[in-house]
Amino acid sequence: MHQLERGDELIIRDVWGAIEYKGPGYFIAGGAGITPFISILRQLNKEKKISGNTLFFSNKTSRDIIYERELSEMLGNQAIFILTKENNPGYKHAYLNERLLKENITDFHKHFYICGPDPMIHDINSILTKLGAEPETVIFEK
């Protein structure tokens, strides 16, 4: 934007995205995949409707976690931070895989919101289906 000059044309189109809150559930984010969830979680917190939601947020190291303090304040122990390249007290050292989801998800009838790298989305979708989640409850960027 700072490089625009007088007379330059700027085309703005409709916003896009498939992540729309449909009810309490599990937010599963990989790295920058947290981005669409931040505004949803902030709004739920503002409306005092955040209860019943859990966040699984996977990053390589603790330094990679964005908005960690804010997410922790909003969700308390329902903010689960997962590190793949670092074993650090207070964080799960694991991968977003079937074992982790099976051990930490108590209700496969809730909604699932997934955002992250395409291979992660594909893998998580497959795992959730295998574990009993209904396809219409799994929401992700397409």
Secondary structure, DSSP 4 states (H G I P E B T S, - for coil): -TT--TT---------------SSEEEEEEGGGGHHHHHHHHHHHHTT--TT-EEEEEESSGGG-TTHHHHHHHHGGGEEEEESS---TTSEES-SSHHHHHHH---TTSEEEEES-HHHHHHHHHHHHHTT--GGGEEE--
